[in-house]
Amino acid sequence: MHTTTLSFRAGDDFVEETRKSATLAGLKSSDYIREAVREKNERMMAERIAMLSRQLSAKHLAFNESVEDTLADGLES
């Protein structure tokens, strides 16, 4: 597996809080941050899938309603 280093700037308070939380979790800071970012990525992907699913359901419903209206119009003749 190829790895790449990511870096970001953070204030002292954030760094200290992150280090303490990592220690409490029994993890190195880098592992703690990696896990947190992975969880965020998964949550964002799940939200995106849910949004796309809602959009698709709405389009499917609109299509079905239009087909039903067309069929009903043909039966009333």
PyMOL Python script that loads the backbone (N, CA, C, O; Angstrom):
from pymol import cmd

cmd.read_pdbstr("""\
ATOM      1  N   MET A   1       0.839  -1.175   0.000  1.00  0.00           N
ATOM      2  CA  MET A   1       0.000   0.000   0.000  1.00  0.00           C
ATOM      3  C   MET A   1       0.888   1.244   0.000  1.00  0.00           C
ATOM      4  O   MET A   1       1.812   1.374   0.803  1.00  0.00           O
ATOM      5  N   HIS A   2       0.583   2.135  -0.909  1.00  0.00           N
ATOM      6  CA  HIS A   2       1.313   3.397  -0.978  1.00  0.00           C
ATOM      7  C   HIS A   2       0.688   4.376   0.009  1.00  0.00           C
ATOM      8  O   HIS A   2      -0.536   4.485   0.085  1.00  0.00           O
ATOM      9  N   THR A   3       1.510   5.080   0.756  1.00  0.00           N
ATOM     10  CA  THR A   3       0.979   6.067   1.692  1.00  0.00           C
ATOM     11  C   THR A   3       1.505   7.447   1.342  1.00  0.00           C
ATOM     12  O   THR A   3       2.610   7.601   0.823  1.00  0.00           O
ATOM     13  N   THR A   4       0.699   8.429   1.635  1.00  0.00           N
ATOM     14  CA  THR A   4       1.045   9.824   1.413  1.00  0.00           C
ATOM     15  C   THR A   4       0.792  10.572   2.708  1.00  0.00           C
ATOM     16  O   THR A   4      -0.162  10.275   3.429  1.00  0.00           O
ATOM     17  N   THR A   5       1.621  11.516   2.996  1.00  0.00           N
ATOM     18  CA  THR A   5       1.454  12.315   4.202  1.00  0.00           C
ATOM     19  C   THR A   5       0.535  13.491   3.916  1.00  0.00           C
ATOM     20  O   THR A   5       0.719  14.222   2.943  1.00  0.00           O
ATOM     21  N   LEU A   6      -0.453  13.660   4.777  1.00  0.00           N
ATOM     22  CA  LEU A   6      -1.313  14.841   4.751  1.00  0.00           C
ATOM     23  C   LEU A   6      -0.901  15.720   5.922  1.00  0.00           C
ATOM     24  O   LEU A   6      -0.546  15.219   6.989  1.00  0.00           O
ATOM     25  N   SER A   7      -0.948  16.994   5.725  1.00  0.00           N
ATOM     26  CA  SER A   7      -0.653  17.884   6.841  1.00  0.00           C
ATOM     27  C   SER A   7      -1.646  19.035   6.835  1.00  0.00           C
ATOM     28  O   SER A   7      -2.200  19.392   5.795  1.00  0.00           O
ATOM     29  N   PHE A   8      -1.860  19.602   8.001  1.00  0.00           N
ATOM     30  CA  PHE A   8      -2.747  20.754   8.126  1.00  0.00           C
ATOM     31  C   PHE A   8      -2.323  21.559   9.338  1.00  0.00           C
ATOM     32  O   PHE A   8      -1.678  21.051  10.256  1.00  0.00           O
ATOM     33  N   ARG A   9      -2.691  22.796   9.318  1.00  0.00           N
ATOM     34  CA  ARG A   9      -2.364  23.677  10.439  1.00  0.00           C
ATOM     35  C   ARG A   9      -3.490  23.604  11.466  1.00  0.00           C
ATOM     36  O   ARG A   9      -4.669  23.545  11.117  1.00  0.00           O
ATOM     37  N   ALA A  10      -3.104  23.608  12.726  1.00  0.00           N
ATOM     38  CA  ALA A  10      -4.094  23.555  13.797  1.00  0.00           C
ATOM     39  C   ALA A  10      -3.583  24.377  14.968  1.00  0.00           C
ATOM     40  O   ALA A  10      -2.381  24.446  15.226  1.00  0.00           O
ATOM     41  N   GLY A  11      -4.509  24.991  15.661  1.00  0.00           N
ATOM     42  CA  GLY A  11      -4.156  25.780  16.834  1.00  0.00           C
ATOM     43  C   GLY A  11      -3.711  24.891  17.982  1.00  0.00           C
ATOM     44  O   GLY A  11      -3.994  23.693  18.011  1.00  0.00           O
ATOM     45  N   ASP A  12      -3.014  25.496  18.917  1.00  0.00           N
ATOM     46  CA  ASP A  12      -2.490  24.752  20.062  1.00  0.00           C
ATOM     47  C   ASP A  12      -3.593  24.040  20.845  1.00  0.00           C
ATOM     48  O   ASP A  12      -3.409  22.903  21.280  1.00  0.00           O
ATOM     49  N   ASP A  13      -4.740  24.704  21.028  1.00  0.00           N
ATOM     50  CA  ASP A  13      -5.835  24.087  21.781  1.00  0.00           C
ATOM     51  C   ASP A  13      -6.341  22.833  21.090  1.00  0.00           C
ATOM     52  O   ASP A  13      -6.595  21.817  21.737  1.00  0.00           O
ATOM     53  N   PHE A  14      -6.487  22.909  19.765  1.00  0.00           N
ATOM     54  CA  PHE A  14      -6.943  21.752  18.994  1.00  0.00           C
ATOM     55  C   PHE A  14      -5.949  20.602  19.107  1.00  0.00           C
ATOM     56  O   PHE A  14      -6.336  19.449  19.300  1.00  0.00           O
ATOM     57  N   VAL A  15      -4.676  20.924  18.987  1.00  0.00           N
ATOM     58  CA  VAL A  15      -3.630  19.895  19.061  1.00  0.00           C
ATOM     59  C   VAL A  15      -3.648  19.227  20.429  1.00  0.00           C
ATOM     60  O   VAL A  15      -3.599  18.000  20.524  1.00  0.00           O
ATOM     61  N   GLU A  16      -3.718  20.014  21.467  1.00  0.00           N
ATOM     62  CA  GLU A  16      -3.712  19.459  22.819  1.00  0.00           C
ATOM     63  C   GLU A  16      -4.943  18.587  23.056  1.00  0.00           C
ATOM     64  O   GLU A  16      -4.838  17.496  23.616  1.00  0.00           O
ATOM     65  N   GLU A  17      -6.105  19.070  22.632  1.00  0.00           N
ATOM     66  CA  GLU A  17      -7.347  18.306  22.794  1.00  0.00           C
ATOM     67  C   GLU A  17      -7.268  16.993  22.016  1.00  0.00           C
ATOM     68  O   GLU A  17      -7.693  15.949  22.512  1.00  0.00           O
ATOM     69  N   THR A  18      -6.730  17.043  20.809  1.00  0.00           N
ATOM     70  CA  THR A  18      -6.611  15.846  19.977  1.00  0.00           C
ATOM     71  C   THR A  18      -5.648  14.851  20.601  1.00  0.00           C
ATOM     72  O   THR A  18      -5.932  13.654  20.632  1.00  0.00           O
ATOM     73  N   ARG A  19      -4.528  15.324  21.091  1.00  0.00           N
ATOM     74  CA  ARG A  19      -3.550  14.420  21.729  1.00  0.00           C
ATOM     75  C   ARG A  19      -4.131  13.753  22.973  1.00  0.00           C
ATOM     76  O   ARG A  19      -3.922  12.562  23.204  1.00  0.00           O
ATOM     77  N   LYS A  20      -4.862  14.531  23.771  1.00  0.00           N
ATOM     78  CA  LYS A  20      -5.479  13.961  24.972  1.00  0.00           C
ATOM     79  C   LYS A  20      -6.527  12.915  24.598  1.00  0.00           C
ATOM     80  O   LYS A  20      -6.594  11.846  25.205  1.00  0.00           O
ATOM     81  N   SER A  21      -7.332  13.229  23.608  1.00  0.00           N
ATOM     82  CA  SER A  21      -8.369  12.286  23.180  1.00  0.00           C
ATOM     83  C   SER A  21      -7.750  11.020  22.611  1.00  0.00           C
ATOM     84  O   SER A  21      -8.236   9.919  22.872  1.00  0.00           O
ATOM     85  N   ALA A  22      -6.687  11.168  21.838  1.00  0.00           N
ATOM     86  CA  ALA A  22      -5.996  10.001  21.276  1.00  0.00           C
ATOM     87  C   ALA A  22      -5.438   9.126  22.390  1.00  0.00           C
ATOM     88  O   ALA A  22      -5.563   7.902  22.345  1.00  0.00           O
ATOM     89  N   THR A  23      -4.835   9.741  23.373  1.00  0.00           N
ATOM     90  CA  THR A  23      -4.282   9.002  24.506  1.00  0.00           C
ATOM     91  C   THR A  23      -5.385   8.246  25.238  1.00  0.00           C
ATOM     92  O   THR A  23      -5.221   7.074  25.576  1.00  0.00           O
ATOM     93  N   LEU A  24      -6.506   8.917  25.482  1.00  0.00           N
ATOM     94  CA  LEU A  24      -7.635   8.258  26.156  1.00  0.00           C
ATOM     95  C   LEU A  24      -8.165   7.081  25.340  1.00  0.00           C
ATOM     96  O   LEU A  24      -8.626   6.087  25.903  1.00  0.00           O
ATOM     97  N   ALA A  25      -8.097   7.195  24.022  1.00  0.00           N
ATOM     98  CA  ALA A  25      -8.558   6.119  23.142  1.00  0.00           C
ATOM     99  C   ALA A  25      -7.497   5.040  22.962  1.00  0.00           C
ATOM    100  O   ALA A  25      -7.760   4.013  22.337  1.00  0.00           O
ATOM    101  N   GLY A  26      -6.294   5.263  23.507  1.00  0.00           N
ATOM    102  CA  GLY A  26      -5.215   4.292  23.376  1.00  0.00           C
ATOM    103  C   GLY A  26      -4.601   4.282  21.986  1.00  0.00           C
ATOM    104  O   GLY A  26      -4.099   3.255  21.531  1.00  0.00           O
ATOM    105  N   LEU A  27      -4.641   5.434  21.306  1.00  0.00           N
ATOM    106  CA  LEU A  27      -4.120   5.533  19.946  1.00  0.00           C
ATOM    107  C   LEU A  27      -3.044   6.600  19.843  1.00  0.00           C
ATOM    108  O   LEU A  27      -2.973   7.518  20.661  1.00  0.00           O
ATOM    109  N   LYS A  28      -2.204   6.461  18.819  1.00  0.00           N
ATOM    110  CA  LYS A  28      -1.287   7.548  18.490  1.00  0.00           C
ATOM    111  C   LYS A  28      -2.133   8.647  17.865  1.00  0.00           C
ATOM    112  O   LYS A  28      -3.190   8.371  17.297  1.00  0.00           O
ATOM    113  N   SER A  29      -1.681   9.874  17.965  1.00  0.00           N
ATOM    114  CA  SER A  29      -2.434  11.001  17.401  1.00  0.00           C
ATOM    115  C   SER A  29      -2.727  10.797  15.924  1.00  0.00           C
ATOM    116  O   SER A  29      -3.837  11.074  15.470  1.00  0.00           O
ATOM    117  N   SER A  30      -1.749  10.316  15.171  1.00  0.00           N
ATOM    118  CA  SER A  30      -1.958  10.123  13.729  1.00  0.00           C
ATOM    119  C   SER A  30      -3.038   9.079  13.461  1.00  0.00           C
ATOM    120  O   SER A  30      -3.849   9.250  12.551  1.00  0.00           O
ATOM    121  N   ASP A  31      -3.059   7.988  14.251  1.00  0.00           N
ATOM    122  CA  ASP A  31      -4.088   6.971  14.081  1.00  0.00           C
ATOM    123  C   ASP A  31      -5.464   7.517  14.469  1.00  0.00           C
ATOM    124  O   ASP A  31      -6.466   7.217  13.818  1.00  0.00           O
ATOM    125  N   TYR A  32      -5.501   8.306  15.516  1.00  0.00           N
ATOM    126  CA  TYR A  32      -6.749   8.911  15.972  1.00  0.00           C
ATOM    127  C   TYR A  32      -7.322   9.835  14.901  1.00  0.00           C
ATOM    128  O   TYR A  32      -8.515   9.783  14.602  1.00  0.00           O
ATOM    129  N   ILE A  33      -6.472  10.678  14.329  1.00  0.00           N
ATOM    130  CA  ILE A  33      -6.903  11.606  13.277  1.00  0.00           C
ATOM    131  C   ILE A  33      -7.328  10.834  12.037  1.00  0.00           C
ATOM    132  O   ILE A  33      -8.350  11.154  11.431  1.00  0.00           O
ATOM    133  N   ARG A  34      -6.564   9.827  11.654  1.00  0.00           N
ATOM    134  CA  ARG A  34      -6.907   9.008  10.481  1.00  0.00           C
ATOM    135  C   ARG A  34      -8.286   8.378  10.654  1.00  0.00           C
ATOM    136  O   ARG A  34      -9.099   8.387   9.730  1.00  0.00           O
ATOM    137  N   GLU A  35      -8.541   7.837  11.833  1.00  0.00           N
ATOM    138  CA  GLU A  35      -9.832   7.203  12.119  1.00  0.00           C
ATOM    139  C   GLU A  35     -10.964   8.235  12.076  1.00  0.00           C
ATOM    140  O   GLU A  35     -12.042   7.954  11.553  1.00  0.00           O
ATOM    141  N   ALA A  36     -10.721   9.408  12.619  1.00  0.00           N
ATOM    142  CA  ALA A  36     -11.740  10.464  12.620  1.00  0.00           C
ATOM    143  C   ALA A  36     -12.069  10.913  11.199  1.00  0.00           C
ATOM    144  O   ALA A  36     -13.236  11.111  10.863  1.00  0.00           O
ATOM    145  N   VAL A  37     -11.053  11.071  10.375  1.00  0.00           N
ATOM    146  CA  VAL A  37     -11.279  11.483   8.987  1.00  0.00           C
ATOM    147  C   VAL A  37     -11.996  10.384   8.221  1.00  0.00           C
ATOM    148  O   VAL A  37     -12.894  10.672   7.430  1.00  0.00           O
ATOM    149  N   ARG A  38     -11.619   9.137   8.437  1.00  0.00           N
ATOM    150  CA  ARG A  38     -12.293   8.011   7.777  1.00  0.00           C
ATOM    151  C   ARG A  38     -13.775   7.990   8.143  1.00  0.00           C
ATOM    152  O   ARG A  38     -14.630   7.806   7.277  1.00  0.00           O
ATOM    153  N   GLU A  39     -14.078   8.179   9.429  1.00  0.00           N
ATOM    154  CA  GLU A  39     -15.470   8.200   9.870  1.00  0.00           C
ATOM    155  C   GLU A  39     -16.230   9.349   9.219  1.00  0.00           C
ATOM    156  O   GLU A  39     -17.376   9.176   8.807  1.00  0.00           O
ATOM    157  N   LYS A  40     -15.612  10.505   9.124  1.00  0.00           N
ATOM    158  CA  LYS A  40     -16.239  11.663   8.477  1.00  0.00           C
ATOM    159  C   LYS A  40     -16.475  11.380   6.997  1.00  0.00           C
ATOM    160  O   LYS A  40     -17.546  11.689   6.476  1.00  0.00           O
ATOM    161  N   ASN A  41     -15.492  10.799   6.314  1.00  0.00           N
ATOM    162  CA  ASN A  41     -15.643  10.462   4.898  1.00  0.00           C
ATOM    163  C   ASN A  41     -16.810   9.494   4.694  1.00  0.00           C
ATOM    164  O   ASN A  41     -17.608   9.667   3.772  1.00  0.00           O
ATOM    165  N   GLU A  42     -16.906   8.486   5.546  1.00  0.00           N
ATOM    166  CA  GLU A  42     -17.985   7.508   5.440  1.00  0.00           C
ATOM    167  C   GLU A  42     -19.343   8.156   5.684  1.00  0.00           C
ATOM    168  O   GLU A  42     -20.314   7.850   4.993  1.00  0.00           O
ATOM    169  N   ARG A  43     -19.410   9.053   6.667  1.00  0.00           N
ATOM    170  CA  ARG A  43     -20.664   9.753   6.972  1.00  0.00           C
ATOM    171  C   ARG A  43     -21.086  10.638   5.797  1.00  0.00           C
ATOM    172  O   ARG A  43     -22.261  10.683   5.435  1.00  0.00           O
ATOM    173  N   MET A  44     -20.110  11.343   5.204  1.00  0.00           N
ATOM    174  CA  MET A  44     -20.406  12.204   4.057  1.00  0.00           C
ATOM    175  C   MET A  44     -20.889  11.373   2.871  1.00  0.00           C
ATOM    176  O   MET A  44     -21.822  11.777   2.177  1.00  0.00           O
ATOM    177  N   MET A  45     -20.275  10.231   2.633  1.00  0.00           N
ATOM    178  CA  MET A  45     -20.688   9.360   1.530  1.00  0.00           C
ATOM    179  C   MET A  45     -22.102   8.828   1.780  1.00  0.00           C
ATOM    180  O   MET A  45     -22.918   8.790   0.859  1.00  0.00           O
ATOM    181  N   ALA A  46     -22.394   8.423   3.002  1.00  0.00           N
ATOM    182  CA  ALA A  46     -23.729   7.920   3.338  1.00  0.00           C
ATOM    183  C   ALA A  46     -24.774   9.015   3.140  1.00  0.00           C
ATOM    184  O   ALA A  46     -25.861   8.742   2.631  1.00  0.00           O
ATOM    185  N   GLU A  47     -24.462  10.245   3.533  1.00  0.00           N
ATOM    186  CA  GLU A  47     -25.390  11.366   3.338  1.00  0.00           C
ATOM    187  C   GLU A  47     -25.610  11.628   1.854  1.00  0.00           C
ATOM    188  O   GLU A  47     -26.732  11.906   1.430  1.00  0.00           O
ATOM    189  N   ARG A  48     -24.549  11.540   1.066  1.00  0.00           N
ATOM    190  CA  ARG A  48     -24.655  11.759  -0.392  1.00  0.00           C
ATOM    191  C   ARG A  48     -25.519  10.671  -1.027  1.00  0.00           C
ATOM    192  O   ARG A  48     -26.379  10.966  -1.858  1.00  0.00           O
ATOM    193  N   ILE A  49     -25.296   9.424  -0.642  1.00  0.00           N
ATOM    194  CA  ILE A  49     -26.092   8.321  -1.178  1.00  0.00           C
ATOM    195  C   ILE A  49     -27.561   8.499  -0.800  1.00  0.00           C
ATOM    196  O   ILE A  49     -28.447   8.286  -1.629  1.00  0.00           O
ATOM    197  N   ALA A  50     -27.821   8.889   0.451  1.00  0.00           N
ATOM    198  CA  ALA A  50     -29.204   9.095   0.894  1.00  0.00           C
ATOM    199  C   ALA A  50     -29.868  10.224   0.101  1.00  0.00           C
ATOM    200  O   ALA A  50     -31.034  10.105  -0.277  1.00  0.00           O
ATOM    201  N   MET A  51     -29.147  11.307  -0.153  1.00  0.00           N
ATOM    202  CA  MET A  51     -29.690  12.425  -0.912  1.00  0.00           C
ATOM    203  C   MET A  51     -29.992  11.999  -2.352  1.00  0.00           C
ATOM    204  O   MET A  51     -31.053  12.324  -2.885  1.00  0.00           O
ATOM    205  N   LEU A  52     -29.069  11.278  -2.977  1.00  0.00           N
ATOM    206  CA  LEU A  52     -29.290  10.804  -4.339  1.00  0.00           C
ATOM    207  C   LEU A  52     -30.456   9.817  -4.397  1.00  0.00           C
ATOM    208  O   LEU A  52     -31.224   9.815  -5.358  1.00  0.00           O
ATOM    209  N   SER A  53     -30.583   8.992  -3.381  1.00  0.00           N
ATOM    210  CA  SER A  53     -31.690   8.046  -3.312  1.00  0.00           C
ATOM    211  C   SER A  53     -33.023   8.781  -3.206  1.00  0.00           C
ATOM    212  O   SER A  53     -33.995   8.401  -3.860  1.00  0.00           O
ATOM    213  N   ARG A  54     -33.074   9.835  -2.383  1.00  0.00           N
ATOM    214  CA  ARG A  54     -34.303  10.627  -2.260  1.00  0.00           C
ATOM    215  C   ARG A  54     -34.654  11.279  -3.597  1.00  0.00           C
ATOM    216  O   ARG A  54     -35.819  11.303  -3.992  1.00  0.00           O
ATOM    217  N   GLN A  55     -33.639  11.810  -4.295  1.00  0.00           N
ATOM    218  CA  GLN A  55     -33.882  12.434  -5.594  1.00  0.00           C
ATOM    219  C   GLN A  55     -34.412  11.409  -6.592  1.00  0.00           C
ATOM    220  O   GLN A  55     -35.362  11.686  -7.325  1.00  0.00           O
ATOM    221  N   LEU A  56     -33.810  10.242  -6.621  1.00  0.00           N
ATOM    222  CA  LEU A  56     -34.237   9.201  -7.545  1.00  0.00           C
ATOM    223  C   LEU A  56     -35.655   8.746  -7.214  1.00  0.00           C
ATOM    224  O   LEU A  56     -36.461   8.526  -8.118  1.00  0.00           O
ATOM    225  N   SER A  57     -35.963   8.605  -5.938  1.00  0.00           N
ATOM    226  CA  SER A  57     -37.309   8.197  -5.530  1.00  0.00           C
ATOM    227  C   SER A  57     -38.339   9.233  -5.964  1.00  0.00           C
ATOM    228  O   SER A  57     -39.419   8.875  -6.433  1.00  0.00           O
ATOM    229  N   ALA A  58     -38.013  10.512  -5.813  1.00  0.00           N
ATOM    230  CA  ALA A  58     -38.924  11.575  -6.211  1.00  0.00           C
ATOM    231  C   ALA A  58     -39.152  11.547  -7.720  1.00  0.00           C
ATOM    232  O   ALA A  58     -40.283  11.719  -8.174  1.00  0.00           O
ATOM    233  N   LYS A  59     -38.093  11.335  -8.503  1.00  0.00           N
ATOM    234  CA  LYS A  59     -38.239  11.251  -9.959  1.00  0.00           C
ATOM    235  C   LYS A  59     -39.073  10.030 -10.346  1.00  0.00           C
ATOM    236  O   LYS A  59     -39.920  10.105 -11.236  1.00  0.00           O
ATOM    237  N   HIS A  60     -38.828   8.923  -9.680  1.00  0.00           N
ATOM    238  CA  HIS A  60     -39.570   7.691  -9.952  1.00  0.00           C
ATOM    239  C   HIS A  60     -41.051   7.893  -9.641  1.00  0.00           C
ATOM    240  O   HIS A  60     -41.915   7.478 -10.413  1.00  0.00           O
ATOM    241  N   LEU A  61     -41.340   8.529  -8.508  1.00  0.00           N
ATOM    242  CA  LEU A  61     -42.719   8.799  -8.120  1.00  0.00           C
ATOM    243  C   LEU A  61     -43.394   9.711  -9.140  1.00  0.00           C
ATOM    244  O   LEU A  61     -44.526   9.452  -9.549  1.00  0.00           O
ATOM    245  N   ALA A  62     -42.712  10.771  -9.552  1.00  0.00           N
ATOM    246  CA  ALA A  62     -43.276  11.695 -10.536  1.00  0.00           C
ATOM    247  C   ALA A  62     -43.551  10.975 -11.854  1.00  0.00           C
ATOM    248  O   ALA A  62     -44.587  11.200 -12.480  1.00  0.00           O
ATOM    249  N   PHE A  63     -42.639  10.119 -12.273  1.00  0.00           N
ATOM    250  CA  PHE A  63     -42.833   9.359 -13.510  1.00  0.00           C
ATOM    251  C   PHE A  63     -44.049   8.450 -13.385  1.00  0.00           C
ATOM    252  O   PHE A  63     -44.899   8.412 -14.275  1.00  0.00           O
ATOM    253  N   ASN A  64     -44.128   7.717 -12.273  1.00  0.00           N
ATOM    254  CA  ASN A  64     -45.258   6.808 -12.070  1.00  0.00           C
ATOM    255  C   ASN A  64     -46.584   7.550 -12.059  1.00  0.00           C
ATOM    256  O   ASN A  64     -47.570   7.079 -12.625  1.00  0.00           O
ATOM    257  N   GLU A  65     -46.608   8.716 -11.412  1.00  0.00           N
ATOM    258  CA  GLU A  65     -47.835   9.510 -11.379  1.00  0.00           C
ATOM    259  C   GLU A  65     -48.212   9.987 -12.773  1.00  0.00           C
ATOM    260  O   GLU A  65     -49.394  10.004 -13.119  1.00  0.00           O
ATOM    261  N   SER A  66     -47.233  10.372 -13.575  1.00  0.00           N
ATOM    262  CA  SER A  66     -47.538  10.841 -14.929  1.00  0.00           C
ATOM    263  C   SER A  66     -48.049   9.694 -15.792  1.00  0.00           C
ATOM    264  O   SER A  66     -48.950   9.891 -16.608  1.00  0.00           O
ATOM    265  N   VAL A  67     -47.489   8.503 -15.625  1.00  0.00           N
ATOM    266  CA  VAL A  67     -47.954   7.337 -16.373  1.00  0.00           C
ATOM    267  C   VAL A  67     -49.371   6.982 -15.947  1.00  0.00           C
ATOM    268  O   VAL A  67     -50.211   6.681 -16.794  1.00  0.00           O
ATOM    269  N   GLU A  68     -49.648   7.013 -14.655  1.00  0.00           N
ATOM    270  CA  GLU A  68     -50.988   6.702 -14.155  1.00  0.00           C
ATOM    271  C   GLU A  68     -52.002   7.706 -14.681  1.00  0.00           C
ATOM    272  O   GLU A  68     -53.111   7.327 -15.058  1.00  0.00           O
ATOM    273  N   ASP A  69     -51.629   9.000 -14.713  1.00  0.00           N
ATOM    274  CA  ASP A  69     -52.522  10.026 -15.240  1.00  0.00           C
ATOM    275  C   ASP A  69     -52.805   9.789 -16.713  1.00  0.00           C
ATOM    276  O   ASP A  69     -53.941   9.951 -17.161  1.00  0.00           O
ATOM    277  N   THR A  70     -51.787   9.409 -17.469  1.00  0.00           N
ATOM    278  CA  THR A  70     -51.949   9.133 -18.900  1.00  0.00           C
ATOM    279  C   THR A  70     -52.871   7.939 -19.097  1.00  0.00           C
ATOM    280  O   THR A  70     -53.749   7.973 -19.958  1.00  0.00           O
ATOM    281  N   LEU A  71     -52.686   6.892 -18.318  1.00  0.00           N
ATOM    282  CA  LEU A  71     -53.535   5.703 -18.432  1.00  0.00           C
ATOM    283  C   LEU A  71     -54.974   6.028 -18.044  1.00  0.00           C
ATOM    284  O   LEU A  71     -55.916   5.571 -18.690  1.00  0.00           O
ATOM    285  N   ALA A  72     -55.134   6.810 -16.997  1.00  0.00           N
ATOM    286  CA  ALA A  72     -56.478   7.185 -16.548  1.00  0.00           C
ATOM    287  C   ALA A  72     -57.173   8.013 -17.614  1.00  0.00           C
ATOM    288  O   ALA A  72     -58.370   7.837 -17.840  1.00  0.00           O
ATOM    289  N   ASP A  73     -56.452   8.911 -18.277  1.00  0.00           N
ATOM    290  CA  ASP A  73     -57.035   9.735 -19.341  1.00  0.00           C
ATOM    291  C   ASP A  73     -57.520   8.857 -20.480  1.00  0.00           C
ATOM    292  O   ASP A  73     -58.571   9.125 -21.062  1.00  0.00           O
ATOM    293  N   GLY A  74     -56.777   7.821 -20.805  1.00  0.00           N
ATOM    294  CA  GLY A  74     -57.151   6.931 -21.893  1.00  0.00           C
ATOM    295  C   GLY A  74     -58.365   6.081 -21.560  1.00  0.00           C
ATOM    296  O   GLY A  74     -59.120   5.697 -22.453  1.00  0.00           O
ATOM    297  N   LEU A  75     -58.556   5.786 -20.289  1.00  0.00           N
ATOM    298  CA  LEU A  75     -59.693   4.942 -19.883  1.00  0.00           C
ATOM    299  C   LEU A  75     -60.992   5.713 -19.807  1.00  0.00           C
ATOM    300  O   LEU A  75     -62.071   5.124 -19.880  1.00  0.00           O
ATOM    301  N   GLU A  76     -60.902   7.016 -19.660  1.00  0.00           N
ATOM    302  CA  GLU A  76     -62.108   7.815 -19.491  1.00  0.00           C
ATOM    303  C   GLU A  76     -62.807   8.087 -20.822  1.00  0.00           C
ATOM    304  O   GLU A  76     -63.947   8.553 -20.822  1.00  0.00           O
ATOM    305  N   SER A  77     -62.186   7.823 -21.905  1.00  0.00           N
ATOM    306  CA  SER A  77     -62.770   8.143 -23.226  1.00  0.00           C
ATOM    307  C   SER A  77     -64.004   7.367 -23.501  1.00  0.00           C
ATOM    308  O   SER A  77     -64.608   7.523 -24.563  1.00  0.00           O
TER     309      SER A  77
END
""", "prot")
cmd.dss("prot")
cmd.show_as("cartoon", "prot")
cmd.util.cbc("prot")
cmd.orient("prot")
